Amino acid sequence: MVAEAVPTFLGVPMRLVSLATLTVQNSALILIMHYSRIMPMTGSNRYLASTAVLLNEVLKLALCLAVAFRDRRKIDGSMSSLSTTVQNLSSEIFRRDSWKLAIPACLYTIQNSLQYVAVSNLDAAAFQVTYQLKILTTAIFSVTLLHRRLDATKWLSLITLTAGVAIVQLPSPSSAPDTDHAHHHHNHRSATYQGIVEEHAMSTMDPAKGLTAVVIACMISGLAGVYFEKVLKGSSTSLWIRNVQLSVWSLLPATIGVVFMDGAQIMERGFFEGYNDVVWTAIVFQAFGGIIVALCVNFADNIAKNFATSISILISCIASVYFFDFVVTINFIVGAVVVLFATWLYSKPDSAPQYAPVQNSEPETAAVEEIEFDVDMEKGRRGSGAGPKR
């Protein structure tokens, strides 16, 4: 029997490529987004988050549409006309059941907006750890909507996860004596990097507002993902078509957000006020990074995924200390370790199925991750009949 060839990219096993991609995606995007919200402004005003959310969906739609067109072209054959391919592709995208994606698309758009609120008010490392609550919300909605059954180990891991996030958010009793040292360190950092972070940025951050945004975003992420899975279970529509449909339906709430939330400011100062290379990099990472991770995650197992998550949190912590003067407290260290342990515990394979069999199920396919940078415990449900995820 001939051994199955190991998938590679430029001679590197896809498993290692997946690990590196997941790590970069989970850490770099949050760091860039956070910096884009606290860096010295370009012009007199900072860019509007609603415009970034809209541009993210536009770029994502363009990429997915291009790939879907290429795939459709291969199916139709080179002898068919371009008009035929466009017509067939349009029929796939705007099929009668495409409206079902309007709800998760709207939820994902709101989630993206909340992430900008969160990274504007929380340190990148704190956001990374707290955002793991999406595992809890996804599990709860899976139990209530999909009637999954979680064993005692899974429930224990979810309780441990919640406790870890709570520990991270607790004020550290040892942080007060270090205030003067932190302030001195901040001044030294600012002088060295010529104002890489505005002096007033830290004082304008609202941790309570950021925490509220993260919690709501996690709830929305769990609901949208499970609803998406429930709606698409048994569907034969391709990955790229589903992503095109999601992006199409996401344009409506994203546009509404731009018009009704920031319409007056856009009319006064322009759509691209405050944009620079950092802002564009954050948008591109958000639009393209999730797709890359979703494709690569097919070649990585839970061990690689959890390893990438652990490394990304570590990278975010180190980078936050170095660039953003993040003060690592004992509470943060203990809470982060507890969260990582809970994540590992939750992803351990069960000896028996954790949910009731579902009719007309299909193998899980990976899809666009909205922020994210959000390849969560869905990977652990391979074979459960899950549909595309964002």
Secondary structure, DSSP 8 states (H G I E B T S, - for coil): -------EETTEEHHHHHHHHHHHHHHHHHHHHHHHHHS--SSSS---HHHHHHHHHHHHHHHHHHHHHHHHHHHH-TTS-HHHHHHHHHHHHT-GGGGGGHHHHHHHHHHHHHHHHHHHHS-HHHHHHHTTHHHHHHHHHHHHHS-B---HHHHHHHHHHHHHHHHHHS--TTSGGGHHHHHHHHHHHHHHTTSSS-TTHHHH--HHHHHHHHHHHHHHHHHHHHHHHHHHTT----HHHHHHHHHHHHHHHHHHHHHHHHHHHHHHH-TTTT--HHHHHHHHHHHHHHHHHHHHGGG--HHHHHHHHHHHHHHHHHHHHHHH-----HHHHHHHHHHHHHHHHHHS--SS-SB---TT---------SSS----GGGGGTTS------
